[in-house]
């Protein structure tokens, strides 16, 4: 284990002592909000420190066993016992070091949030819209497998099928953390259904995944900077939808960002949903701007999430998916399009963790 990591664990040991003393203060116990925050931190730090103490103990055990092995050259039985202890201690140290490194990785609090996932057709005309429909089906099936609930916030169907744009709300444990690396440009190579000559075409869609903001942490929007329009919802919905202006479109005038919702018959609920999407898009814009600044000084292994990035190619003739950020190639495109995205999401999360660990070992957090 590197000296830099050892120093961080020693600092955490001191922090645990500070937290124990602070939580014993009656004044802190009287402030419920602060007490809960410190208690959560104490619980997290305590788990890491306990592993660190166990690691140090096994290091001492290993050193003692090696000394015993060297001193017992004339006693085969004791030498064998020492060898067994050396093997056991080395295995424990390897496991504990891996656990400790994982525990130190920075956590994004947004990972635990629900998410909005939007898919937009790009270059490629009708074929791009059809591919957007295929991506929507892939994500819906993946979410179903992962136990995540989905809700259509807004949709703009294309004439020949698929979508010009689709916005989904995804709810469940680690919804954003699970799908966060899907943001970017998705390229498809295949023979379109409209192609009579059998030629392979290349089309593209963009996907954006945004964490849903908490009500208490919503961006404060100036009503004077919002334009709210009502209109009649399109598509299925019966007589009520056709006769009532229940759909809502909200435009944030300074940025030009637009969000709409027509899923609900209630204009009030549609407005609340559209506002939530708008706030998520504004927060996503801020995140992307911050990421772009950071990327100027340090290239991120899994990309900044910029929607203009080409992150992935779906090659149907070869049955191949390639994620360009981590050079991952899988020849199981049929299963992936049917929602089997697990290998992709796990590999992307592992790549991010490896990059974070490299930064930690270099002494930066």
C-alpha positions as CSV (number, residue, x, y, z in Angstrom):
1,X,0.0,0.0,0.0
2,X,1.3,3.4,-1.0
3,X,2.4,5.9,1.7
4,X,-0.2,8.4,0.4
5,X,-3.0,6.0,1.1
6,X,-1.6,5.1,4.5
7,X,-1.6,8.8,5.4
8,X,-5.2,9.1,4.4
9,X,-6.2,6.2,6.7
10,X,-4.3,7.7,9.6
11,X,-6.1,11.0,9.0
12,X,-9.4,9.2,9.1
13,X,-8.5,7.6,12.4
14,X,-8.0,11.1,13.8
15,X,-11.3,12.2,12.3
16,X,-13.1,9.4,14.0
17,X,-11.8,10.5,17.3
18,X,-13.0,14.0,16.6
19,X,-16.4,12.8,15.6
20,X,-16.8,10.7,18.7
21,X,-16.0,13.7,20.9
22,X,-18.3,16.0,18.9
23,X,-21.2,13.6,19.1
24,X,-20.8,13.4,22.9
25,X,-21.4,17.1,23.2
26,X,-25.0,17.8,24.4
27,X,-25.2,20.9,22.3
28,X,-24.6,18.9,19.2
29,X,-27.3,16.3,20.2
30,X,-29.8,19.1,20.6
31,X,-29.3,20.0,16.9
32,X,-31.0,17.1,15.2
33,X,-30.0,18.0,11.6
34,X,-26.3,18.4,12.5
35,X,-26.3,15.3,14.8
36,X,-27.8,13.1,12.0
37,X,-25.2,14.4,9.5
38,X,-22.3,13.8,11.9
39,X,-23.7,10.4,12.8
40,X,-23.8,9.3,9.2
41,X,-20.2,10.4,8.7
42,X,-19.2,8.7,11.9
43,X,-20.7,5.4,10.7
44,X,-18.9,5.6,7.4
45,X,-15.5,6.6,8.9
46,X,-15.8,3.9,11.6
47,X,-16.2,1.2,9.1
48,X,-13.1,2.3,7.2
49,X,-11.0,2.7,10.4
50,X,-12.0,-0.7,11.6
51,X,-10.7,-2.3,8.4
52,X,-7.6,-0.2,8.6
53,X,-6.9,-1.4,12.2
54,X,-7.5,-5.0,11.0
55,X,-5.1,-4.4,8.1
56,X,-2.4,-3.1,10.5
57,X,-2.9,-6.1,12.8
58,X,-2.5,-8.6,9.9
59,X,0.6,-6.8,8.8
60,X,2.0,-7.3,12.3
61,X,0.9,-11.0,12.2
62,X,2.7,-11.4,8.8
63,X,5.9,-9.9,10.1
64,X,5.8,-12.2,13.2
65,X,5.2,-15.3,11.1
66,X,8.1,-14.5,8.9
67,X,10.4,-14.1,11.9
68,X,9.2,-17.4,13.3
69,X,9.8,-19.1,9.9
70,X,13.4,-17.8,9.8
71,X,14.0,-18.9,13.4
72,X,12.6,-22.4,13.1
73,X,14.8,-23.8,10.3
74,X,15.4,-26.9,12.6
75,X,11.7,-27.5,13.5
76,X,9.8,-28.5,10.4
77,X,6.4,-28.5,12.2
78,X,6.8,-24.9,13.5
79,X,8.1,-23.8,10.1
80,X,5.0,-25.3,8.4
81,X,2.7,-23.5,10.9
82,X,4.5,-20.2,10.1
83,X,4.2,-20.8,6.4
84,X,0.4,-21.3,6.8
85,X,0.1,-18.1,8.8
86,X,2.1,-16.2,6.1
87,X,-0.3,-17.4,3.4
88,X,-3.4,-16.6,5.4
89,X,-2.1,-13.1,6.4
90,X,-1.1,-12.3,2.8
91,X,-4.6,-13.3,1.6
92,X,-6.3,-11.2,4.3
93,X,-4.1,-8.2,3.5
94,X,-4.9,-8.4,-0.2
95,X,-8.6,-8.5,0.5
96,X,-8.5,-5.7,3.1
97,X,-6.4,-3.5,0.9
98,X,-9.0,-3.8,-1.9
99,X,-11.8,-3.0,0.5
100,X,-10.0,0.0,1.9
101,X,-9.2,1.4,-1.5
102,X,-12.8,1.1,-2.5
103,X,-13.9,2.8,0.7
104,X,-11.7,5.8,0.0
105,X,-13.2,6.4,-3.5
106,X,-15.1,9.7,-3.7
107,X,-18.8,9.3,-3.7
108,X,-21.1,11.4,-5.9
109,X,-24.2,12.1,-3.8
110,X,-26.2,12.4,-7.0
111,X,-25.6,8.7,-7.7
112,X,-28.4,7.8,-5.2
113,X,-30.9,10.1,-6.9
114,X,-33.7,9.3,-9.3
115,X,-32.9,10.3,-12.9
116,X,-34.2,11.8,-16.1
117,X,-33.1,10.1,-19.3
118,X,-33.7,11.9,-22.6
119,X,-33.1,10.4,-26.1
120,X,-33.0,12.7,-29.1
121,X,-32.7,11.7,-32.7
122,X,-29.7,13.2,-34.5
123,X,-28.2,12.8,-37.9
124,X,-29.8,10.2,-40.1
125,X,-33.4,11.3,-40.5
126,X,-36.0,8.6,-40.2
127,X,-33.4,6.0,-39.4
128,X,-32.1,8.1,-36.4
129,X,-35.7,8.3,-35.1
130,X,-36.1,4.5,-35.4
131,X,-32.8,4.0,-33.6
132,X,-34.0,6.3,-30.8
133,X,-37.0,4.0,-30.4
134,X,-34.6,1.0,-30.2
135,X,-32.6,2.8,-27.5
136,X,-35.7,3.6,-25.6
137,X,-36.7,-0.1,-25.7
138,X,-33.2,-1.1,-24.5
139,X,-33.3,1.3,-21.5
140,X,-36.8,0.4,-20.6
141,X,-36.0,-3.3,-20.5
142,X,-32.7,-2.7,-18.7
143,X,-34.6,-0.7,-16.0
144,X,-37.2,-3.5,-15.7
145,X,-34.4,-6.1,-15.1
146,X,-32.7,-3.8,-12.6
147,X,-35.9,-3.2,-10.6
148,X,-36.1,0.5,-11.6
149,X,-39.4,2.1,-12.3
150,X,-39.9,4.2,-15.4
151,X,-42.4,6.9,-16.4
152,X,-42.7,8.8,-19.7
153,X,-42.5,12.5,-19.1
154,X,-42.7,13.6,-22.7
155,X,-42.5,12.1,-26.1
156,X,-42.4,13.3,-29.7
157,X,-43.1,10.3,-32.0
158,X,-41.6,10.2,-35.5
159,X,-43.8,9.6,-38.6
160,X,-42.2,6.2,-39.5
161,X,-41.8,5.0,-35.9
162,X,-39.4,5.7,-33.1
163,X,-39.0,9.1,-31.5
164,X,-37.7,12.6,-32.4
165,X,-37.4,13.0,-28.6
166,X,-38.3,11.0,-25.5
167,X,-37.8,11.9,-21.8
168,X,-38.1,9.2,-19.2
169,X,-38.1,9.5,-15.4
170,X,-36.3,6.6,-13.8
171,X,-36.9,5.9,-10.1
172,X,-35.2,3.4,-7.8
173,X,-32.0,2.6,-5.9
174,X,-29.0,4.3,-7.5
175,X,-31.0,5.2,-10.7
176,X,-28.6,8.0,-11.7
177,X,-25.5,6.2,-10.6
178,X,-26.4,3.2,-12.7
179,X,-27.1,5.1,-15.9
180,X,-24.9,8.1,-15.6
181,X,-22.4,7.0,-18.1
182,X,-25.0,6.7,-20.9
183,X,-24.8,10.4,-21.6
184,X,-23.3,11.1,-25.0
185,X,-23.5,10.4,-28.7
186,X,-24.7,6.9,-29.7
187,X,-23.9,5.8,-33.3
188,X,-25.6,3.0,-35.2
189,X,-24.4,1.2,-38.3
190,X,-26.9,-1.0,-40.0
191,X,-29.1,-1.4,-43.1
192,X,-32.2,0.7,-42.6
193,X,-35.6,-0.7,-43.3
194,X,-36.0,2.1,-45.8
195,X,-32.9,1.1,-47.7
196,X,-33.7,-0.9,-50.9
197,X,-30.1,-1.5,-52.0
198,X,-28.9,-3.2,-48.8
199,X,-26.3,-0.5,-48.0
200,X,-25.2,0.1,-44.5
201,X,-26.0,3.6,-43.2
202,X,-24.6,5.4,-40.1
203,X,-27.0,7.4,-37.9
204,X,-26.8,8.9,-34.5
205,X,-28.8,9.8,-31.4
206,X,-27.8,11.7,-28.3
207,X,-28.6,10.5,-24.8
208,X,-28.5,12.7,-21.6
209,X,-28.9,11.3,-18.1
210,X,-29.6,13.9,-15.4
211,X,-30.1,13.4,-11.6
212,X,-33.5,14.5,-10.4
213,X,-33.1,17.4,-7.9
214,X,-34.6,17.2,-4.4
215,X,-37.5,19.6,-3.9
216,X,-35.5,21.2,-1.0
217,X,-32.5,21.8,-3.2
218,X,-34.2,22.9,-6.4
219,X,-32.6,25.8,-8.3
220,X,-34.4,29.0,-7.5
221,X,-35.9,30.2,-10.8
222,X,-37.0,33.7,-11.5
223,X,-40.6,33.6,-12.7
224,X,-39.8,36.5,-15.0
225,X,-37.3,34.3,-16.8
226,X,-39.8,31.6,-17.5
227,X,-42.3,31.4,-20.4
228,X,-45.1,28.9,-19.8
229,X,-47.2,27.7,-22.7
230,X,-50.2,25.4,-22.6
231,X,-51.3,23.2,-25.6
232,X,-53.3,20.1,-26.4
233,X,-51.6,16.8,-25.8
234,X,-51.0,14.7,-28.9
235,X,-51.4,11.0,-29.3
236,X,-53.6,8.6,-27.4
237,X,-55.5,9.8,-24.4
238,X,-59.2,9.9,-25.3
239,X,-61.7,12.8,-25.6
240,X,-60.3,14.7,-22.6
241,X,-56.8,15.0,-24.0
242,X,-58.2,16.2,-27.4
243,X,-60.4,18.9,-25.9
244,X,-58.3,20.3,-23.0
245,X,-55.0,22.3,-23.1
246,X,-53.5,20.2,-20.3
247,X,-50.0,19.9,-21.8
248,X,-47.3,22.3,-20.5
249,X,-44.2,23.7,-22.1
250,X,-41.8,25.8,-20.0
251,X,-39.0,27.8,-21.6
252,X,-36.1,29.2,-19.5
253,X,-35.5,32.4,-21.5
254,X,-31.9,33.1,-20.5
255,X,-30.6,29.7,-21.7
256,X,-33.3,28.7,-24.1
257,X,-33.7,25.4,-22.4
258,X,-37.2,23.9,-22.9
259,X,-39.1,21.2,-21.0
260,X,-42.6,19.9,-21.5
261,X,-44.9,17.3,-20.2
262,X,-48.2,16.0,-21.6
263,X,-48.3,12.7,-19.8
264,X,-51.0,13.6,-17.2
265,X,-54.5,14.9,-17.6
266,X,-53.9,17.4,-14.9
267,X,-52.4,20.7,-16.1
268,X,-51.1,21.3,-12.6
269,X,-49.3,18.0,-12.4
270,X,-47.9,18.4,-15.9
271,X,-46.5,21.8,-14.9
272,X,-44.8,20.3,-11.8
273,X,-43.3,17.5,-13.9
274,X,-42.1,19.9,-16.6
275,X,-40.6,22.1,-14.0
276,X,-38.7,19.2,-12.5
277,X,-37.3,18.3,-15.9
278,X,-36.3,21.9,-16.6
279,X,-34.4,22.2,-13.3
280,X,-32.6,18.9,-14.0
281,X,-31.6,20.2,-17.4
282,X,-30.3,23.4,-15.9
283,X,-28.3,21.5,-13.3
284,X,-27.0,19.2,-16.0
285,X,-25.9,22.2,-18.0
286,X,-24.0,23.5,-15.0
287,X,-22.4,20.1,-14.4
288,X,-21.3,19.8,-18.0
289,X,-19.7,23.3,-17.9
290,X,-17.8,22.4,-14.7
291,X,-16.8,19.0,-16.3
292,X,-15.5,20.8,-19.4
293,X,-13.3,23.1,-17.3
294,X,-11.9,20.1,-15.4
295,X,-11.3,18.2,-18.6
296,X,-9.2,21.1,-19.8
297,X,-6.6,20.2,-17.2
298,X,-7.2,16.5,-16.8
299,X,-8.8,14.2,-19.3
300,X,-11.4,11.9,-17.7
301,X,-11.1,8.2,-18.4
302,X,-14.9,7.8,-19.0
303,X,-15.5,11.2,-20.6
304,X,-17.1,14.3,-19.3
305,X,-20.6,13.2,-20.3
306,X,-20.7,15.9,-23.0
307,X,-23.6,15.0,-25.3
308,X,-21.5,15.8,-28.3
309,X,-19.1,13.0,-27.5
310,X,-19.4,9.9,-29.6
311,X,-19.3,7.4,-26.8
312,X,-20.6,4.2,-28.4
313,X,-21.1,2.4,-31.7
314,X,-23.8,-0.2,-32.3
315,X,-22.7,-2.2,-35.4
316,X,-25.6,-4.5,-36.4
317,X,-24.0,-6.4,-39.3
318,X,-21.2,-7.6,-37.0
319,X,-23.4,-7.9,-33.9
320,X,-20.9,-5.7,-32.1
321,X,-21.1,-3.0,-29.5
322,X,-18.0,-0.8,-28.9
323,X,-17.7,1.8,-26.1
324,X,-15.0,4.1,-27.2
325,X,-14.2,5.6,-23.8
326,X,-12.8,2.4,-22.4
327,X,-12.2,0.4,-25.6
328,X,-14.8,-2.2,-24.6
329,X,-16.0,-4.4,-27.4
330,X,-18.8,-7.0,-27.0
331,X,-20.2,-9.3,-29.6
332,X,-23.6,-9.7,-28.1
333,X,-25.5,-6.8,-29.6
334,X,-28.8,-8.7,-29.7
335,X,-28.8,-9.3,-26.0
336,X,-27.7,-5.7,-25.2
337,X,-30.5,-4.2,-27.3
338,X,-32.9,-6.4,-25.4
339,X,-31.8,-4.7,-22.2
340,X,-28.7,-6.8,-21.1
341,X,-26.6,-3.7,-20.4
342,X,-25.0,-5.1,-17.2
343,X,-21.6,-5.9,-18.7
344,X,-21.4,-2.3,-20.1
345,X,-22.5,-0.4,-17.0
346,X,-20.2,-2.5,-14.7
347,X,-17.2,-2.0,-16.9
348,X,-17.7,1.8,-17.0
349,X,-18.1,1.9,-13.3
350,X,-15.0,-0.1,-12.8
351,X,-13.0,2.2,-15.2
352,X,-14.2,5.2,-13.2
353,X,-13.2,3.6,-9.9
354,X,-9.7,2.7,-11.3
355,X,-9.2,6.3,-12.4
356,X,-10.3,7.6,-8.9
357,X,-7.9,5.2,-7.2
358,X,-5.1,6.3,-9.4
359,X,-5.7,9.9,-8.4
360,X,-5.8,8.9,-4.7
361,X,-2.5,7.1,-5.0
362,X,-1.0,10.2,-6.6
363,X,-2.0,12.1,-3.6
364,X,-5.0,14.0,-5.1
365,X,-8.6,13.8,-4.2
